[in-house]
Amino acid sequence: MNHPLETYRGEHYFQNNQLLYINRAAESIMSPYHDHDFLECVYITEGEGYHHIGDQVHKVRKGQVFFIPIGISHVFRPLSSSKTNNPLSVFNCVFSPLLLHKLNAFASDYRSMQFIADMEGGRCPYYSCMDTNDQYEKLFLAMHREFELPRTGSADYLHSLLLQLLIMLQRSMEDSSPEPAPRQTAFSLLLNELDQHYGEELTLTKLAMASGWSERHLQRLFLQYTKQSFHRYLQNIRIQKSQELLRGSTLKISMIAEMVGYKDIHSFNALFKRCTGMTPSVYRKESTAAESPVS
């Protein structure tokens, strides 16, 4: 199928020799089919819609990540023309292949250097994945904030965030490979699962059954790679998540305790104080005070 096609040029986006541009945009049903002379990473930050790429159409939703090489014709469009009822918002990170040569000078891992070189040389194909543990979302948020509110060293900081994004994409591609994963990669994927299901009733026995490792071997892996026992590692994740909820929501502390896996509020309060040095209520009060603007 033939589509009217526009070509987006990097010269319209790159300012002050940055070779990098980041924005947050609401896609339109009238967005033109296009290709571009730069590389692009996209994160769906809100809603759902369609990705028209080549002669194919794929439904997309919040949490999906895309790498789009140079010369690939595509467009993202919402489900309908109503931005209120059917929004489709994205973070766009576009960058010149010239920037990749500079980033490769900072890399030291051979596989990462080869991956960046392949991307620079046009040998890295179109790719998409899901953001299963919110790492991509946090990274795109940080990049967008740094781009819109530049400070001292922002260019270098943005380059370091872009390098982190590329390495995350590389790892995702490797994890989706049909070849058996090394033990470190398999254990890393297990930790990602813990990050997603920390609020559930988790035991070492259940984790061993799901992973295929024995309880003893699994405990050894936790001690080797996290320097903590499984129990202590899970506790720390739960406390960290509860801190995020205390800072970013007005939920009752008892509800937060249950959300992170503790049905007994007294046990949660005692554990929180042991880990942070203060009770959840004091932590929330001090965090709110620290974030309040000074008049």
Contacts in CASP RR format, 6 or more apart in sequence:
PFRMAT RR
TARGET T0000
AUTHOR 0000-0000-0000
METHOD contacts of the structure
MODEL  1
MNHPLETYRGEHYFQNNQLLYINRAAESIMSPYHDHDFLECVYITEGEGY
HHIGDQVHKVRKGQVFFIPIGISHVFRPLSSSKTNNPLSVFNCVFSPLLL
HKLNAFASDYRSMQFIADMEGGRCPYYSCMDTNDQYEKLFLAMHREFELP
RTGSADYLHSLLLQLLIMLQRSMEDSSPEPAPRQTAFSLLLNELDQHYGE
ELTLTKLAMASGWSERHLQRLFLQYTKQSFHRYLQNIRIQKSQELLRGST
LKISMIAEMVGYKDIHSFNALFKRCTGMTPSVYRKESTAAESPVS
1 55 0 8 1.000
3 33 0 8 1.000
3 52 0 8 1.000
3 73 0 8 1.000
4 32 0 8 1.000
4 33 0 8 1.000
5 32 0 8 1.000
5 33 0 8 1.000
5 34 0 8 1.000
5 35 0 8 1.000
5 73 0 8 1.000
6 32 0 8 1.000
6 33 0 8 1.000
6 34 0 8 1.000
6 35 0 8 1.000
7 34 0 8 1.000
7 35 0 8 1.000
7 36 0 8 1.000
7 37 0 8 1.000
8 34 0 8 1.000
8 35 0 8 1.000
8 36 0 8 1.000
8 37 0 8 1.000
8 38 0 8 1.000
9 36 0 8 1.000
9 37 0 8 1.000
10 21 0 8 1.000
10 36 0 8 1.000
10 37 0 8 1.000
10 38 0 8 1.000
10 94 0 8 1.000
10 96 0 8 1.000
13 21 0 8 1.000
13 38 0 8 1.000
13 94 0 8 1.000
14 20 0 8 1.000
14 21 0 8 1.000
14 96 0 8 1.000
15 21 0 8 1.000
18 155 0 8 1.000
18 158 0 8 1.000
19 95 0 8 1.000
19 96 0 8 1.000
19 98 0 8 1.000
19 99 0 8 1.000
20 93 0 8 1.000
20 94 0 8 1.000
20 95 0 8 1.000
20 96 0 8 1.000
20 99 0 8 1.000
20 147 0 8 1.000
20 158 0 8 1.000
20 159 0 8 1.000
20 162 0 8 1.000
21 92 0 8 1.000
21 93 0 8 1.000
21 94 0 8 1.000
21 95 0 8 1.000
21 147 0 8 1.000
22 91 0 8 1.000
22 92 0 8 1.000
22 93 0 8 1.000
22 94 0 8 1.000
22 140 0 8 1.000
22 143 0 8 1.000
22 144 0 8 1.000
22 147 0 8 1.000
22 148 0 8 1.000
22 158 0 8 1.000
23 91 0 8 1.000
23 92 0 8 1.000
23 144 0 8 1.000
23 147 0 8 1.000
24 45 0 8 1.000
24 89 0 8 1.000
24 90 0 8 1.000
24 91 0 8 1.000
24 92 0 8 1.000
24 144 0 8 1.000
25 89 0 8 1.000
25 90 0 8 1.000
25 92 0 8 1.000
26 83 0 8 1.000
26 87 0 8 1.000
26 88 0 8 1.000
26 89 0 8 1.000
27 49 0 8 1.000
27 76 0 8 1.000
27 77 0 8 1.000
27 78 0 8 1.000
27 88 0 8 1.000
27 89 0 8 1.000
27 90 0 8 1.000
28 77 0 8 1.000
28 78 0 8 1.000
28 81 0 8 1.000
28 83 0 8 1.000
29 77 0 8 1.000
29 78 0 8 1.000
29 80 0 8 1.000
29 81 0 8 1.000
30 81 0 8 1.000
31 75 0 8 1.000
31 76 0 8 1.000
31 77 0 8 1.000
32 75 0 8 1.000
33 52 0 8 1.000
33 73 0 8 1.000
33 74 0 8 1.000
33 75 0 8 1.000
34 73 0 8 1.000
34 74 0 8 1.000
34 75 0 8 1.000
35 70 0 8 1.000
35 71 0 8 1.000
35 72 0 8 1.000
35 73 0 8 1.000
35 74 0 8 1.000
36 68 0 8 1.000
36 70 0 8 1.000
36 71 0 8 1.000
36 94 0 8 1.000
37 70 0 8 1.000
37 71 0 8 1.000
38 70 0 8 1.000
38 94 0 8 1.000
38 95 0 8 1.000
38 96 0 8 1.000
38 97 0 8 1.000
39 67 0 8 1.000
39 68 0 8 1.000
39 69 0 8 1.000
39 70 0 8 1.000
39 94 0 8 1.000
39 95 0 8 1.000
39 96 0 8 1.000
39 97 0 8 1.000
39 100 0 8 1.000
39 119 0 8 1.000
40 66 0 8 1.000
40 67 0 8 1.000
40 68 0 8 1.000
40 92 0 8 1.000
40 93 0 8 1.000
40 94 0 8 1.000
40 95 0 8 1.000
41 65 0 8 1.000
41 66 0 8 1.000
41 67 0 8 1.000
41 68 0 8 1.000
41 92 0 8 1.000
41 93 0 8 1.000
41 94 0 8 1.000
41 165 0 8 1.000
41 169 0 8 1.000
42 65 0 8 1.000
42 66 0 8 1.000
42 68 0 8 1.000
42 76 0 8 1.000
42 90 0 8 1.000
42 91 0 8 1.000
42 92 0 8 1.000
42 93 0 8 1.000
43 63 0 8 1.000
43 64 0 8 1.000
43 65 0 8 1.000
43 66 0 8 1.000
43 90 0 8 1.000
43 91 0 8 1.000
43 93 0 8 1.000
43 131 0 8 1.000
43 136 0 8 1.000
43 137 0 8 1.000
43 140 0 8 1.000
44 60 0 8 1.000
44 61 0 8 1.000
44 62 0 8 1.000
44 63 0 8 1.000
44 64 0 8 1.000
44 65 0 8 1.000
44 88 0 8 1.000
44 89 0 8 1.000
44 90 0 8 1.000
45 62 0 8 1.000
45 63 0 8 1.000
45 89 0 8 1.000
45 90 0 8 1.000
45 91 0 8 1.000
45 137 0 8 1.000
45 140 0 8 1.000
46 62 0 8 1.000
46 87 0 8 1.000
46 88 0 8 1.000
46 89 0 8 1.000
47 61 0 8 1.000
47 62 0 8 1.000
47 78 0 8 1.000
47 86 0 8 1.000
47 87 0 8 1.000
47 88 0 8 1.000
47 89 0 8 1.000
48 59 0 8 1.000
48 60 0 8 1.000
48 61 0 8 1.000
48 62 0 8 1.000
48 78 0 8 1.000
48 79 0 8 1.000
48 86 0 8 1.000
48 88 0 8 1.000
49 59 0 8 1.000
49 60 0 8 1.000
49 61 0 8 1.000
49 76 0 8 1.000
49 77 0 8 1.000
49 78 0 8 1.000
49 79 0 8 1.000
49 86 0 8 1.000
49 88 0 8 1.000
50 57 0 8 1.000
50 58 0 8 1.000
50 59 0 8 1.000
50 60 0 8 1.000
50 76 0 8 1.000
50 77 0 8 1.000
50 78 0 8 1.000
50 79 0 8 1.000
51 57 0 8 1.000
51 58 0 8 1.000
51 59 0 8 1.000
51 60 0 8 1.000
51 66 0 8 1.000
51 74 0 8 1.000
51 75 0 8 1.000
51 76 0 8 1.000
52 74 0 8 1.000
52 75 0 8 1.000
52 76 0 8 1.000
52 77 0 8 1.000
53 68 0 8 1.000
53 72 0 8 1.000
53 73 0 8 1.000
53 74 0 8 1.000
53 126 0 8 1.000
54 72 0 8 1.000
54 73 0 8 1.000
54 74 0 8 1.000
58 128 0 8 1.000
60 76 0 8 1.000
60 88 0 8 1.000
63 130 0 8 1.000
63 131 0 8 1.000
63 136 0 8 1.000
63 137 0 8 1.000
64 128 0 8 1.000
64 129 0 8 1.000
64 130 0 8 1.000
64 131 0 8 1.000
65 128 0 8 1.000
65 129 0 8 1.000
65 130 0 8 1.000
65 131 0 8 1.000
65 136 0 8 1.000
65 169 0 8 1.000
65 172 0 8 1.000
66 126 0 8 1.000
66 127 0 8 1.000
66 128 0 8 1.000
67 124 0 8 1.000
67 126 0 8 1.000
67 127 0 8 1.000
67 128 0 8 1.000
67 169 0 8 1.000
68 74 0 8 1.000
68 126 0 8 1.000
69 119 0 8 1.000
69 122 0 8 1.000
69 124 0 8 1.000
69 125 0 8 1.000
69 126 0 8 1.000
70 97 0 8 1.000
70 122 0 8 1.000
72 126 0 8 1.000
76 88 0 8 1.000
76 90 0 8 1.000
77 88 0 8 1.000
78 86 0 8 1.000
78 87 0 8 1.000
78 88 0 8 1.000
79 86 0 8 1.000
79 88 0 8 1.000
80 86 0 8 1.000
91 140 0 8 1.000
91 141 0 8 1.000
91 143 0 8 1.000
91 144 0 8 1.000
93 140 0 8 1.000
93 143 0 8 1.000
93 162 0 8 1.000
93 165 0 8 1.000
95 162 0 8 1.000
97 119 0 8 1.000
97 120 0 8 1.000
97 121 0 8 1.000
97 122 0 8 1.000
99 159 0 8 1.000
99 162 0 8 1.000
100 116 0 8 1.000
100 117 0 8 1.000
100 119 0 8 1.000
100 120 0 8 1.000
101 120 0 8 1.000
102 159 0 8 1.000
103 116 0 8 1.000
103 159 0 8 1.000
103 162 0 8 1.000
103 163 0 8 1.000
103 166 0 8 1.000
104 113 0 8 1.000
104 116 0 8 1.000
104 117 0 8 1.000
104 120 0 8 1.000
106 159 0 8 1.000
106 160 0 8 1.000
106 163 0 8 1.000
107 113 0 8 1.000
107 116 0 8 1.000
107 163 0 8 1.000
111 170 0 8 1.000
112 166 0 8 1.000
112 167 0 8 1.000
112 170 0 8 1.000
115 124 0 8 1.000
115 166 0 8 1.000
115 167 0 8 1.000
115 170 0 8 1.000
116 166 0 8 1.000
118 124 0 8 1.000
119 166 0 8 1.000
127 169 0 8 1.000
127 172 0 8 1.000
127 173 0 8 1.000
129 169 0 8 1.000
129 172 0 8 1.000
129 176 0 8 1.000
131 137 0 8 1.000
132 192 0 8 1.000
132 196 0 8 1.000
133 192 0 8 1.000
133 195 0 8 1.000
133 196 0 8 1.000
135 168 0 8 1.000
136 165 0 8 1.000
136 168 0 8 1.000
139 161 0 8 1.000
139 164 0 8 1.000
139 165 0 8 1.000
139 168 0 8 1.000
140 165 0 8 1.000
142 161 0 8 1.000
143 158 0 8 1.000
143 161 0 8 1.000
143 162 0 8 1.000
143 165 0 8 1.000
146 154 0 8 1.000
146 157 0 8 1.000
146 158 0 8 1.000
146 161 0 8 1.000
147 154 0 8 1.000
147 158 0 8 1.000
174 185 0 8 1.000
175 181 0 8 1.000
175 185 0 8 1.000
175 189 0 8 1.000
181 189 0 8 1.000
183 221 0 8 1.000
184 225 0 8 1.000
186 211 0 8 1.000
187 221 0 8 1.000
187 225 0 8 1.000
190 207 0 8 1.000
190 211 0 8 1.000
191 226 0 8 1.000
193 210 0 8 1.000
194 202 0 8 1.000
194 207 0 8 1.000
194 233 0 8 1.000
194 234 0 8 1.000
194 237 0 8 1.000
195 237 0 8 1.000
198 234 0 8 1.000
198 237 0 8 1.000
198 238 0 8 1.000
198 241 0 8 1.000
198 260 0 8 1.000
198 261 0 8 1.000
199 238 0 8 1.000
199 241 0 8 1.000
199 259 0 8 1.000
199 260 0 8 1.000
199 261 0 8 1.000
200 261 0 8 1.000
201 261 0 8 1.000
202 234 0 8 1.000
204 215 0 8 1.000
204 218 0 8 1.000
204 219 0 8 1.000
204 230 0 8 1.000
204 231 0 8 1.000
205 215 0 8 1.000
207 218 0 8 1.000
207 230 0 8 1.000
208 214 0 8 1.000
208 215 0 8 1.000
208 218 0 8 1.000
211 218 0 8 1.000
213 221 0 8 1.000
218 230 0 8 1.000
219 229 0 8 1.000
219 230 0 8 1.000
222 228 0 8 1.000
222 229 0 8 1.000
222 230 0 8 1.000
222 233 0 8 1.000
223 229 0 8 1.000
226 233 0 8 1.000
228 236 0 8 1.000
235 271 0 8 1.000
235 275 0 8 1.000
236 275 0 8 1.000
238 260 0 8 1.000
238 261 0 8 1.000
238 262 0 8 1.000
239 260 0 8 1.000
239 271 0 8 1.000
239 272 0 8 1.000
239 275 0 8 1.000
239 276 0 8 1.000
241 259 0 8 1.000
241 260 0 8 1.000
242 256 0 8 1.000
242 257 0 8 1.000
242 259 0 8 1.000
242 260 0 8 1.000
242 268 0 8 1.000
242 272 0 8 1.000
242 280 0 8 1.000
243 276 0 8 1.000
243 283 0 8 1.000
245 251 0 8 1.000
245 256 0 8 1.000
245 259 0 8 1.000
245 260 0 8 1.000
246 253 0 8 1.000
246 256 0 8 1.000
246 280 0 8 1.000
246 283 0 8 1.000
246 284 0 8 1.000
246 287 0 8 1.000
247 284 0 8 1.000
247 287 0 8 1.000
247 288 0 8 1.000
247 291 0 8 1.000
249 256 0 8 1.000
251 259 0 8 1.000
253 265 0 8 1.000
253 268 0 8 1.000
253 269 0 8 1.000
253 280 0 8 1.000
253 281 0 8 1.000
253 284 0 8 1.000
254 265 0 8 1.000
256 280 0 8 1.000
257 263 0 8 1.000
257 264 0 8 1.000
257 265 0 8 1.000
257 268 0 8 1.000
257 269 0 8 1.000
257 280 0 8 1.000
260 268 0 8 1.000
262 268 0 8 1.000
262 271 0 8 1.000
268 280 0 8 1.000
269 279 0 8 1.000
269 280 0 8 1.000
272 278 0 8 1.000
272 279 0 8 1.000
272 280 0 8 1.000
272 283 0 8 1.000
273 279 0 8 1.000
276 283 0 8 1.000
278 286 0 8 1.000
END
